[in-house]
Each structure stands twice: as structure tokens, then as C-alpha cells.
């Protein structure tokens, strides 16, 4: 069986930046299980996994455009401190907020001064080249319920 749209894929992976620092890994944890073709993983990695089979190993370099996007200056803004209520605000603290279209995003505090609090709504890996080492562990057909919901159920997936 090969990786294709609507297949449930299990992978082991290590993600590094261009400096070789490990940003994320499945090592010592459960492998990643996702529904191929449903946007559950970044486009660049999904594209490279297309057509692979169990036991295939690959190294993939994903550009920001096919990862978490380029860093957008529009996602960085200074807001009044009182928007945080009584919270003890610190640099690198993260909060949930509404994005430009009302979608939920995570914002990170990048500066605090007399003008207010500068927050960055870019994904932390925006603008970063992503280097994946991946091994395909399992491929199976998705269930009708997984296809309807757009994600994997059961071990490694969502529980309902």
C-alpha cells in the first residue's frame, strides 16, 4: 500500500532547523498518525510523503512557503496593556486570540514598554526552513468516520 489521499499514515520523525537544532521529534513518544490529504500536516511534508510505502525513510527540507508560511509584519502589533486585564505579562508568554478572519491563533509577547505590549501572531516556525527525517511505519485505509471528520480516530488520533 502506498501513501495517497484518504490513507491513515503513521510516521516516526525528527524535525530540525537549518542550524541542526531539534525542534520536535516523535522519538521516545508515540509516532505521528495523520489522515493524508486532509491538511493535517504541513503541505511540503505531505507532498514528499505521497507515494511512499512502509519502511521508506526520507530526509525532506520544507521551505517556509510549504511549511508555516513567511513571517508577516501584519501579524505583529502593539496593543494597550489593559487588553491583558490583570495578567502578569512577560516576554515569550503566549495567549489565545482571534486572528484576522476571526480564527483562533496563538500570539506571543515579544516586547513590553510604555507604549504597550507588542505581540506576534505568526506561527513560531513561520519563515523557518524545516528539515525532517521521516520513517513510514504504517499505512491503512481510513474509516468512513475518519473521512467524514477529516482526522484519525483511535490510537494516535482523536477520541470522541
VMD Tcl script that builds the backbone (N, CA, C; Angstrom):
set m [mol new atoms 480]
animate dup $m
set s [atomselect $m all]
$s set {name element resname resid chain x y z} {
  {N N UNK 1 A 0.848 -1.176 0.000}
  {CA C UNK 1 A 0.000 0.000 0.000}
  {C C UNK 1 A 0.897 1.243 0.000}
  {N N UNK 2 A 0.507 2.243 -0.764}
  {CA C UNK 2 A 1.290 3.479 -0.823}
  {C C UNK 2 A 0.515 4.634 -0.186}
  {N N UNK 3 A 1.261 5.638 0.224}
  {CA C UNK 3 A 0.638 6.823 0.810}
  {C C UNK 3 A -0.070 7.597 -0.288}
  {N N UNK 4 A -1.355 7.842 -0.063}
  {CA C UNK 4 A -2.190 8.574 -1.008}
  {C C UNK 4 A -3.341 9.210 -0.231}
  {N N UNK 5 A -4.115 10.046 -0.908}
  {CA C UNK 5 A -5.254 10.709 -0.281}
  {C C UNK 5 A -6.145 9.684 0.409}
  {N N UNK 6 A -6.607 10.040 1.604}
  {CA C UNK 6 A -7.538 9.250 2.412}
  {C C UNK 6 A -6.917 8.004 3.037}
  {N N UNK 7 A -5.589 7.927 3.084}
  {CA C UNK 7 A -4.913 6.850 3.810}
  {C C UNK 7 A -4.507 7.389 5.183}
  {N N UNK 8 A -4.580 6.539 6.192}
  {CA C UNK 8 A -4.080 6.877 7.521}
  {C C UNK 8 A -2.626 6.439 7.556}
  {N N UNK 9 A -1.746 7.383 7.869}
  {CA C UNK 9 A -0.310 7.156 7.809}
  {C C UNK 9 A 0.298 7.342 9.194}
  {N N UNK 10 A 1.183 6.429 9.561}
  {CA C UNK 10 A 1.921 6.518 10.814}
  {C C UNK 10 A 3.388 6.732 10.474}
  {N N UNK 11 A 3.974 7.807 11.041}
  {CA C UNK 11 A 5.387 8.106 10.784}
  {C C UNK 11 A 6.128 8.379 12.092}
  {N N UNK 12 A 7.398 8.039 12.080}
  {CA C UNK 12 A 8.344 8.498 13.097}
  {C C UNK 12 A 9.077 9.656 12.445}
  {N N UNK 13 A 9.374 10.704 13.208}
  {CA C UNK 13 A 10.027 11.860 12.585}
  {C C UNK 13 A 10.897 12.606 13.584}
  {N N UNK 14 A 11.857 13.329 13.039}
  {CA C UNK 14 A 12.620 14.322 13.789}
  {C C UNK 14 A 12.659 15.572 12.922}
  {N N UNK 15 A 12.352 16.704 13.521}
  {CA C UNK 15 A 12.346 17.989 12.838}
  {C C UNK 15 A 13.478 18.845 13.385}
  {N N UNK 16 A 14.306 19.359 12.479}
  {CA C UNK 16 A 15.414 20.239 12.866}
  {C C UNK 16 A 15.359 21.524 12.055}
  {N N UNK 17 A 15.933 22.592 12.612}
  {CA C UNK 17 A 16.095 23.821 11.835}
  {C C UNK 17 A 17.404 23.730 11.057}
  {N N UNK 18 A 17.747 24.774 10.316}
  {CA C UNK 18 A 18.959 24.739 9.499}
  {C C UNK 18 A 20.238 24.684 10.335}
  {N N UNK 19 A 20.155 25.081 11.594}
  {CA C UNK 19 A 21.329 25.018 12.475}
  {C C UNK 19 A 21.514 23.625 13.073}
  {N N UNK 20 A 20.571 22.708 12.811}
  {CA C UNK 20 A 20.671 21.345 13.314}
  {C C UNK 20 A 20.040 21.139 14.671}
  {N N UNK 21 A 19.375 22.169 15.205}
  {CA C UNK 21 A 18.695 22.038 16.499}
  {C C UNK 21 A 17.392 21.264 16.320}
  {N N UNK 22 A 17.158 20.284 17.202}
  {CA C UNK 22 A 15.915 19.515 17.148}
  {C C UNK 22 A 14.781 20.396 17.656}
  {N N UNK 23 A 13.776 20.599 16.805}
  {CA C UNK 23 A 12.608 21.400 17.156}
  {C C UNK 23 A 11.462 20.538 17.651}
  {N N UNK 24 A 11.396 19.301 17.156}
  {CA C UNK 24 A 10.331 18.373 17.541}
  {C C UNK 24 A 10.748 16.980 17.089}
  {N N UNK 25 A 10.268 15.984 17.797}
  {CA C UNK 25 A 10.567 14.606 17.426}
  {C C UNK 25 A 9.524 13.679 18.018}
  {N N UNK 26 A 9.333 12.545 17.359}
  {CA C UNK 26 A 8.460 11.513 17.911}
  {C C UNK 26 A 9.280 10.531 18.744}
  {N N UNK 27 A 10.607 10.661 18.714}
  {CA C UNK 27 A 11.479 9.744 19.451}
  {C C UNK 27 A 11.131 9.768 20.936}
  {N N UNK 28 A 10.926 8.588 21.495}
  {CA C UNK 28 A 10.562 8.480 22.905}
  {C C UNK 28 A 9.090 8.744 23.168}
  {N N UNK 29 A 8.327 8.999 22.114}
  {CA C UNK 29 A 6.891 9.240 22.220}
  {C C UNK 29 A 6.182 8.370 21.191}
  {N N UNK 30 A 4.884 8.547 21.118}
  {CA C UNK 30 A 4.108 7.831 20.108}
  {C C UNK 30 A 4.427 8.418 18.732}
  {N N UNK 31 A 4.411 7.601 17.683}
  {CA C UNK 31 A 4.599 8.142 16.331}
  {C C UNK 31 A 3.429 9.057 15.967}
  {N N UNK 32 A 3.611 9.844 14.928}
  {CA C UNK 32 A 2.558 10.722 14.437}
  {C C UNK 32 A 1.649 9.927 13.504}
  {N N UNK 33 A 0.349 10.029 13.732}
  {CA C UNK 33 A -0.649 9.363 12.900}
  {C C UNK 33 A -1.533 10.461 12.304}
  {N N UNK 34 A -1.670 10.476 10.979}
  {CA C UNK 34 A -2.458 11.537 10.344}
  {C C UNK 34 A -3.224 10.993 9.143}
  {N N UNK 35 A -4.221 11.756 8.706}
  {CA C UNK 35 A -5.023 11.417 7.537}
  {C C UNK 35 A -4.454 12.173 6.341}
  {N N UNK 36 A -3.876 11.441 5.406}
  {CA C UNK 36 A -3.196 12.047 4.255}
  {C C UNK 36 A -4.213 12.740 3.344}
  {N N UNK 37 A -3.857 13.962 2.927}
  {CA C UNK 37 A -4.706 14.720 2.016}
  {C C UNK 37 A -5.752 15.579 2.697}
  {N N UNK 38 A -5.728 15.625 4.023}
  {CA C UNK 38 A -6.735 16.399 4.760}
  {C C UNK 38 A -6.158 17.646 5.429}
  {N N UNK 39 A -4.912 17.978 5.100}
  {CA C UNK 39 A -4.315 19.172 5.686}
  {C C UNK 39 A -3.936 19.007 7.150}
  {N N UNK 40 A -3.742 17.769 7.602}
  {CA C UNK 40 A -3.390 17.518 8.994}
  {C C UNK 40 A -1.916 17.785 9.290}
  {N N UNK 41 A -1.074 17.806 8.241}
  {CA C UNK 41 A 0.340 18.131 8.404}
  {C C UNK 41 A 0.687 19.207 7.373}
  {N N UNK 42 A 1.862 19.811 7.513}
  {CA C UNK 42 A 2.224 20.896 6.602}
  {C C UNK 42 A 2.307 20.394 5.163}
  {N N UNK 43 A 1.935 21.240 4.187}
  {CA C UNK 43 A 1.858 20.809 2.781}
  {C C UNK 43 A 3.163 20.251 2.225}
  {N N UNK 44 A 4.281 20.850 2.544}
  {CA C UNK 44 A 5.553 20.400 1.980}
  {C C UNK 44 A 5.918 18.986 2.391}
  {N N UNK 45 A 5.648 18.629 3.635}
  {CA C UNK 45 A 5.933 17.274 4.101}
  {C C UNK 45 A 4.931 16.293 3.503}
  {N N UNK 46 A 3.665 16.676 3.479}
  {CA C UNK 46 A 2.647 15.796 2.915}
  {C C UNK 46 A 2.958 15.474 1.451}
  {N N UNK 47 A 3.372 16.484 0.684}
  {CA C UNK 47 A 3.696 16.295 -0.725}
  {C C UNK 47 A 4.847 15.298 -0.896}
  {N N UNK 48 A 5.864 15.390 -0.054}
  {CA C UNK 48 A 7.022 14.499 -0.155}
  {C C UNK 48 A 6.698 13.069 0.260}
  {N N UNK 49 A 5.690 12.892 1.123}
  {CA C UNK 49 A 5.309 11.552 1.577}
  {C C UNK 49 A 4.422 10.819 0.571}
  {N N UNK 50 A 3.795 11.570 -0.324}
  {CA C UNK 50 A 2.917 10.982 -1.335}
  {C C UNK 50 A 3.660 9.879 -2.099}
  {N N UNK 51 A 3.035 8.692 -2.194}
  {CA C UNK 51 A 3.599 7.590 -2.959}
  {C C UNK 51 A 4.600 6.723 -2.208}
  {N N UNK 52 A 4.956 7.086 -0.976}
  {CA C UNK 52 A 5.910 6.287 -0.198}
  {C C UNK 52 A 5.212 5.048 0.354}
  {N N UNK 53 A 6.021 4.054 0.758}
  {CA C UNK 53 A 5.498 2.801 1.308}
  {C C UNK 53 A 6.082 2.578 2.703}
  {N N UNK 54 A 5.520 1.602 3.416}
  {CA C UNK 54 A 6.005 1.254 4.749}
  {C C UNK 54 A 7.489 0.905 4.676}
  {N N UNK 55 A 8.240 1.395 5.612}
  {CA C UNK 55 A 9.689 1.240 5.791}
  {C C UNK 55 A 10.502 2.242 4.978}
  {N N UNK 56 A 9.864 3.044 4.113}
  {CA C UNK 56 A 10.605 4.107 3.432}
  {C C UNK 56 A 11.099 5.115 4.459}
  {N N UNK 57 A 12.334 5.568 4.270}
  {CA C UNK 57 A 12.908 6.645 5.076}
  {C C UNK 57 A 13.289 7.767 4.135}
  {N N UNK 58 A 13.080 8.995 4.564}
  {CA C UNK 58 A 13.434 10.124 3.726}
  {C C UNK 58 A 13.820 11.329 4.568}
  {N N UNK 59 A 14.649 12.163 3.971}
  {CA C UNK 59 A 15.006 13.452 4.549}
  {C C UNK 59 A 14.406 14.508 3.645}
  {N N UNK 60 A 13.682 15.435 4.242}
  {CA C UNK 60 A 12.927 16.428 3.487}
  {C C UNK 60 A 13.242 17.818 4.027}
  {N N UNK 61 A 13.538 18.756 3.135}
  {CA C UNK 61 A 13.699 20.159 3.520}
  {C C UNK 61 A 12.488 20.900 2.993}
  {N N UNK 62 A 11.720 21.506 3.900}
  {CA C UNK 62 A 10.484 22.185 3.541}
  {C C UNK 62 A 10.699 23.696 3.666}
  {N N UNK 63 A 10.386 24.419 2.594}
  {CA C UNK 63 A 10.512 25.880 2.592}
  {C C UNK 63 A 9.411 26.489 3.460}
  {N N UNK 64 A 9.613 27.719 3.916}
  {CA C UNK 64 A 8.555 28.379 4.700}
  {C C UNK 64 A 7.221 28.424 3.963}
  {N N UNK 65 A 7.260 28.623 2.633}
  {CA C UNK 65 A 6.011 28.705 1.864}
  {C C UNK 65 A 5.210 27.418 1.947}
  {N N UNK 66 A 5.890 26.281 2.078}
  {CA C UNK 66 A 5.195 24.998 2.156}
  {C C UNK 66 A 5.171 24.459 3.587}
  {N N UNK 67 A 5.608 25.310 4.530}
  {CA C UNK 67 A 5.587 24.955 5.945}
  {C C UNK 67 A 4.563 25.813 6.661}
  {N N UNK 68 A 5.056 26.720 7.493}
  {CA C UNK 68 A 4.171 27.582 8.282}
  {C C UNK 68 A 4.086 28.991 7.725}
  {N N UNK 69 A 4.543 29.176 6.481}
  {CA C UNK 69 A 4.443 30.468 5.821}
  {C C UNK 69 A 5.603 31.385 6.159}
  {N N UNK 70 A 5.676 32.473 5.426}
  {CA C UNK 70 A 6.661 33.511 5.718}
  {C C UNK 70 A 6.170 34.321 6.910}
  {N N UNK 71 A 7.097 34.936 7.599}
  {CA C UNK 71 A 6.741 35.807 8.713}
  {C C UNK 71 A 6.060 37.046 8.141}
  {N N UNK 72 A 4.914 37.415 8.687}
  {CA C UNK 72 A 4.156 38.567 8.216}
  {C C UNK 72 A 4.224 39.696 9.245}
  {N N UNK 73 A 4.681 40.861 8.787}
  {CA C UNK 73 A 4.747 42.030 9.678}
  {C C UNK 73 A 3.348 42.454 10.129}
  {N N UNK 74 A 2.317 42.111 9.338}
  {CA C UNK 74 A 0.940 42.458 9.700}
  {C C UNK 74 A 0.464 41.699 10.940}
  {N N UNK 75 A 1.162 40.616 11.264}
  {CA C UNK 75 A 0.775 39.804 12.430}
  {C C UNK 75 A 1.489 40.266 13.712}
  {N N UNK 76 A 2.276 41.335 13.593}
  {CA C UNK 76 A 2.973 41.902 14.752}
  {C C UNK 76 A 2.366 43.272 15.021}
  {N N UNK 77 A 1.897 43.476 16.245}
  {CA C UNK 77 A 1.297 44.764 16.569}
  {C C UNK 77 A 1.457 45.078 18.044}
  {N N UNK 78 A 1.363 46.354 18.354}
  {CA C UNK 78 A 1.418 46.805 19.741}
  {C C UNK 78 A 0.004 47.122 20.189}
  {N N UNK 79 A -0.360 46.565 21.332}
  {CA C UNK 79 A -1.706 46.753 21.876}
  {C C UNK 79 A -1.586 47.322 23.284}
  {N N UNK 80 A -2.635 47.992 23.773}
  {CA C UNK 80 A -2.588 48.550 25.134}
  {C C UNK 80 A -2.462 47.440 26.184}
  {N N UNK 81 A -1.715 47.727 27.250}
  {CA C UNK 81 A -1.523 46.744 28.321}
  {C C UNK 81 A -2.844 46.308 28.942}
  {N N UNK 82 A -3.817 47.217 28.994}
  {CA C UNK 82 A -5.081 46.870 29.658}
  {C C UNK 82 A -5.867 45.792 28.917}
  {N N UNK 83 A -5.465 45.470 27.676}
  {CA C UNK 83 A -6.119 44.367 26.962}
  {C C UNK 83 A -5.841 43.020 27.634}
  {N N UNK 84 A -4.831 42.970 28.499}
  {CA C UNK 84 A -4.465 41.741 29.183}
  {C C UNK 84 A -5.060 41.663 30.585}
  {N N UNK 85 A -5.891 42.631 30.944}
  {CA C UNK 85 A -6.520 42.628 32.261}
  {C C UNK 85 A -5.471 42.729 33.349}
  {N N UNK 86 A -5.613 41.893 34.357}
  {CA C UNK 86 A -4.686 41.906 35.491}
  {C C UNK 86 A -3.535 40.924 35.322}
  {N N UNK 87 A -3.396 40.342 34.152}
  {CA C UNK 87 A -2.360 39.329 33.931}
  {C C UNK 87 A -0.967 39.919 34.130}
  {N N UNK 88 A -0.083 39.110 34.693}
  {CA C UNK 88 A 1.319 39.478 34.836}
  {C C UNK 88 A 1.997 39.130 33.518}
  {N N UNK 89 A 2.157 40.120 32.655}
  {CA C UNK 89 A 2.632 39.903 31.286}
  {C C UNK 89 A 4.149 39.785 31.273}
  {N N UNK 90 A 4.646 38.753 30.563}
  {CA C UNK 90 A 6.091 38.561 30.420}
  {C C UNK 90 A 6.419 38.255 28.963}
  {N N UNK 91 A 7.628 38.634 28.550}
  {CA C UNK 91 A 8.089 38.342 27.189}
  {C C UNK 91 A 8.130 36.826 26.991}
  {N N UNK 92 A 7.740 36.377 25.804}
  {CA C UNK 92 A 7.638 34.972 25.375}
  {C C UNK 92 A 6.396 34.272 25.900}
  {N N UNK 93 A 5.571 34.952 26.704}
  {CA C UNK 93 A 4.317 34.360 27.140}
  {C C UNK 93 A 3.388 34.261 25.938}
  {N N UNK 94 A 2.562 33.229 25.916}
  {CA C UNK 94 A 1.646 33.040 24.801}
  {C C UNK 94 A 0.204 33.114 25.276}
  {N N UNK 95 A -0.645 33.648 24.403}
  {CA C UNK 95 A -2.066 33.808 24.680}
  {C C UNK 95 A -2.852 33.385 23.449}
  {N N UNK 96 A -4.108 33.024 23.651}
  {CA C UNK 96 A -5.009 32.732 22.540}
  {C C UNK 96 A -5.737 34.018 22.183}
  {N N UNK 97 A -5.885 34.258 20.889}
  {CA C UNK 97 A -6.560 35.459 20.406}
  {C C UNK 97 A -7.288 35.124 19.118}
  {N N UNK 98 A -8.052 36.098 18.621}
  {CA C UNK 98 A -8.735 35.942 17.333}
  {C C UNK 98 A -7.836 36.485 16.238}
  {N N UNK 99 A -7.665 35.701 15.170}
  {CA C UNK 99 A -6.847 36.116 14.035}
  {C C UNK 99 A -7.598 37.076 13.136}
  {N N UNK 100 A -6.988 37.468 12.020}
  {CA C UNK 100 A -7.578 38.453 11.112}
  {C C UNK 100 A -8.979 38.092 10.618}
  {N N UNK 101 A -9.242 36.801 10.455}
  {CA C UNK 101 A -10.562 36.365 9.977}
  {C C UNK 101 A -11.417 35.791 11.101}
  {N N UNK 102 A -10.998 36.039 12.350}
  {CA C UNK 102 A -11.737 35.535 13.496}
  {C C UNK 102 A -11.320 34.152 13.945}
  {N N UNK 103 A -10.389 33.517 13.191}
  {CA C UNK 103 A -9.922 32.172 13.547}
  {C C UNK 103 A -9.036 32.260 14.802}
  {N N UNK 104 A -9.032 31.215 15.632}
  {CA C UNK 104 A -8.184 31.252 16.827}
  {C C UNK 104 A -6.704 31.132 16.450}
  {N N UNK 105 A -5.887 31.984 17.049}
  {CA C UNK 105 A -4.441 31.926 16.845}
  {C C UNK 105 A -3.760 32.061 18.204}
  {N N UNK 106 A -2.490 31.711 18.225}
  {CA C UNK 106 A -1.674 31.908 19.418}
  {C C UNK 106 A -0.800 33.125 19.156}
  {N N UNK 107 A -0.801 34.063 20.102}
  {CA C UNK 107 A 0.071 35.222 19.994}
  {C C UNK 107 A 1.147 35.114 21.065}
  {N N UNK 108 A 2.336 35.635 20.737}
  {CA C UNK 108 A 3.468 35.600 21.654}
  {C C UNK 108 A 3.870 37.029 21.976}
  {N N UNK 109 A 4.058 37.314 23.260}
  {CA C UNK 109 A 4.517 38.632 23.694}
  {C C UNK 109 A 5.997 38.753 23.329}
  {N N UNK 110 A 6.343 39.784 22.544}
  {CA C UNK 110 A 7.734 39.963 22.113}
  {C C UNK 110 A 8.378 41.208 22.723}
  {N N UNK 111 A 7.563 42.140 23.249}
  {CA C UNK 111 A 8.116 43.338 23.874}
  {C C UNK 111 A 7.065 43.974 24.773}
  {N N UNK 112 A 7.523 44.584 25.837}
  {CA C UNK 112 A 6.655 45.326 26.751}
  {C C UNK 112 A 7.357 46.651 27.025}
  {N N UNK 113 A 6.651 47.757 26.782}
  {CA C UNK 113 A 7.225 49.070 27.082}
  {C C UNK 113 A 6.110 50.037 27.430}
  {N N UNK 114 A 6.440 51.307 27.553}
  {CA C UNK 114 A 5.440 52.311 27.923}
  {C C UNK 114 A 4.346 52.462 26.876}
  {N N UNK 115 A 4.651 52.128 25.625}
  {CA C UNK 115 A 3.680 52.239 24.533}
  {C C UNK 115 A 2.602 51.156 24.638}
  {N N UNK 116 A 2.959 50.007 25.204}
  {CA C UNK 116 A 2.032 48.888 25.313}
  {C C UNK 116 A 2.762 47.565 25.211}
  {N N UNK 117 A 2.046 46.563 24.750}
  {CA C UNK 117 A 2.580 45.213 24.632}
  {C C UNK 117 A 2.637 44.857 23.145}
  {N N UNK 118 A 3.815 44.480 22.667}
  {CA C UNK 118 A 3.955 44.060 21.271}
  {C C UNK 118 A 3.785 42.550 21.224}
  {N N UNK 119 A 2.844 42.119 20.365}
  {CA C UNK 119 A 2.550 40.695 20.233}
  {C C UNK 119 A 2.781 40.262 18.789}
  {N N UNK 120 A 3.139 39.007 18.628}
  {CA C UNK 120 A 3.405 38.421 17.316}
  {C C UNK 120 A 2.449 37.253 17.124}
  {N N UNK 121 A 1.599 37.351 16.102}
  {CA C UNK 121 A 0.632 36.298 15.819}
  {C C UNK 121 A 1.115 35.297 14.775}
  {N N UNK 122 A 2.362 35.457 14.319}
  {CA C UNK 122 A 2.925 34.476 13.389}
  {C C UNK 122 A 3.141 33.155 14.112}
  {N N UNK 123 A 3.041 32.059 13.377}
  {CA C UNK 123 A 3.403 30.760 13.949}
  {C C UNK 123 A 4.874 30.842 14.333}
  {N N UNK 124 A 5.282 30.229 15.454}
  {CA C UNK 124 A 6.695 30.293 15.865}
  {C C UNK 124 A 7.677 29.795 14.804}
  {N N UNK 125 A 7.226 28.943 13.887}
  {CA C UNK 125 A 8.113 28.423 12.846}
  {C C UNK 125 A 7.901 29.114 11.489}
  {N N UNK 126 A 7.157 30.223 11.481}
  {CA C UNK 126 A 6.994 30.988 10.242}
  {C C UNK 126 A 8.350 31.525 9.816}
  {N N UNK 127 A 8.628 31.439 8.510}
  {CA C UNK 127 A 9.877 31.945 7.975}
  {C C UNK 127 A 11.061 31.010 8.151}
  {N N UNK 128 A 10.827 29.822 8.711}
  {CA C UNK 128 A 11.909 28.880 9.019}
  {C C UNK 128 A 11.881 27.711 8.028}
  {N N UNK 129 A 13.056 27.352 7.511}
  {CA C UNK 129 A 13.170 26.118 6.728}
  {C C UNK 129 A 13.133 24.948 7.703}
  {N N UNK 130 A 12.362 23.925 7.364}
  {CA C UNK 130 A 12.147 22.776 8.243}
  {C C UNK 130 A 12.798 21.547 7.627}
  {N N UNK 131 A 13.617 20.861 8.403}
  {CA C UNK 131 A 14.339 19.682 7.931}
  {C C UNK 131 A 13.830 18.454 8.677}
  {N N UNK 132 A 13.134 17.593 7.958}
  {CA C UNK 132 A 12.532 16.403 8.549}
  {C C UNK 132 A 13.312 15.150 8.162}
  {N N UNK 133 A 13.517 14.278 9.134}
  {CA C UNK 133 A 13.932 12.901 8.884}
  {C C UNK 133 A 12.723 12.068 9.256}
  {N N UNK 134 A 12.221 11.292 8.301}
  {CA C UNK 134 A 10.948 10.589 8.473}
  {C C UNK 134 A 11.111 9.127 8.104}
  {N N UNK 135 A 10.436 8.256 8.870}
  {CA C UNK 135 A 10.315 6.843 8.502}
  {C C UNK 135 A 8.841 6.476 8.521}
  {N N UNK 136 A 8.369 5.885 7.426}
  {CA C UNK 136 A 6.978 5.453 7.317}
  {C C UNK 136 A 6.835 4.126 8.059}
  {N N UNK 137 A 5.953 4.095 9.051}
  {CA C UNK 137 A 5.773 2.903 9.882}
  {C C UNK 137 A 4.539 2.081 9.503}
  {N N UNK 138 A 3.467 2.762 9.095}
  {CA C UNK 138 A 2.221 2.040 8.809}
  {C C UNK 138 A 1.356 2.867 7.870}
  {N N UNK 139 A 0.594 2.189 7.024}
  {CA C UNK 139 A -0.379 2.823 6.132}
  {C C UNK 139 A -1.625 1.956 6.160}
  {N N UNK 140 A -2.775 2.567 6.297}
  {CA C UNK 140 A -4.033 1.819 6.239}
  {C C UNK 140 A -5.110 2.692 5.620}
  {N N UNK 141 A -6.203 2.053 5.207}
  {CA C UNK 141 A -7.345 2.802 4.705}
  {C C UNK 141 A -8.018 3.524 5.863}
  {N N UNK 142 A -8.488 4.733 5.625}
  {CA C UNK 142 A -9.247 5.470 6.634}
  {C C UNK 142 A -10.646 4.886 6.736}
  {N N UNK 143 A -11.229 4.973 7.917}
  {CA C UNK 143 A -12.617 4.554 8.091}
  {C C UNK 143 A -13.531 5.648 7.548}
  {N N UNK 144 A -14.789 5.305 7.335}
  {CA C UNK 144 A -15.774 6.281 6.854}
  {C C UNK 144 A -15.888 7.437 7.843}
  {N N UNK 145 A -15.854 7.132 9.130}
  {CA C UNK 145 A -15.966 8.178 10.152}
  {C C UNK 145 A -14.747 9.109 10.123}
  {N N UNK 146 A -13.548 8.553 9.945}
  {CA C UNK 146 A -12.346 9.380 9.852}
  {C C UNK 146 A -12.410 10.295 8.637}
  {N N UNK 147 A -12.886 9.774 7.515}
  {CA C UNK 147 A -13.020 10.586 6.307}
  {C C UNK 147 A -14.043 11.706 6.517}
  {N N UNK 148 A -15.142 11.383 7.183}
  {CA C UNK 148 A -16.187 12.377 7.444}
  {C C UNK 148 A -15.669 13.489 8.358}
  {N N UNK 149 A -14.885 13.112 9.374}
  {CA C UNK 149 A -14.387 14.083 10.351}
  {C C UNK 149 A -13.092 14.775 9.908}
  {N N UNK 150 A -12.382 14.180 8.952}
  {CA C UNK 150 A -11.165 14.793 8.441}
  {C C UNK 150 A -9.931 14.593 9.296}
  {N N UNK 151 A -9.998 13.611 10.222}
  {CA C UNK 151 A -8.833 13.289 11.052}
  {C C UNK 151 A -8.921 11.847 11.538}
  {N N UNK 152 A -7.798 11.370 12.086}
  {CA C UNK 152 A -7.688 9.981 12.543}
  {C C UNK 152 A -8.360 9.815 13.908}
  {N N UNK 153 A -8.997 8.675 14.109}
  {CA C UNK 153 A -9.559 8.309 15.408}
  {C C UNK 153 A -8.752 7.166 16.000}
  {N N UNK 154 A -8.898 6.957 17.305}
  {CA C UNK 154 A -8.233 5.835 17.951}
  {C C UNK 154 A -6.798 6.135 18.303}
  {N N UNK 155 A -5.971 5.103 18.486}
  {CA C UNK 155 A -4.577 5.305 18.907}
  {C C UNK 155 A -3.819 6.274 17.996}
  {N N UNK 156 A -3.264 7.315 18.598}
  {CA C UNK 156 A -2.529 8.322 17.856}
  {C C UNK 156 A -3.410 9.387 17.234}
  {N N UNK 157 A -4.726 9.214 17.299}
  {CA C UNK 157 A -5.660 10.184 16.724}
  {C C UNK 157 A -6.563 10.761 17.798}
  {N N UNK 158 A -7.724 11.249 17.378}
  {CA C UNK 158 A -8.677 11.862 18.291}
  {C C UNK 158 A -9.599 10.800 18.887}
  {N N UNK 159 A -10.072 11.064 20.069}
  {CA C UNK 159 A -11.115 10.239 20.673}
  {C C UNK 159 A -12.395 11.069 20.710}
  {N N UNK 160 A -13.513 10.447 20.459}
  {CA C UNK 160 A -14.804 11.162 20.515}
  {C C UNK 160 A -15.679 10.516 21.536}
}
mol reanalyze $m
mol bondsrecalc $m
mol representation Tube
mol addrep $m
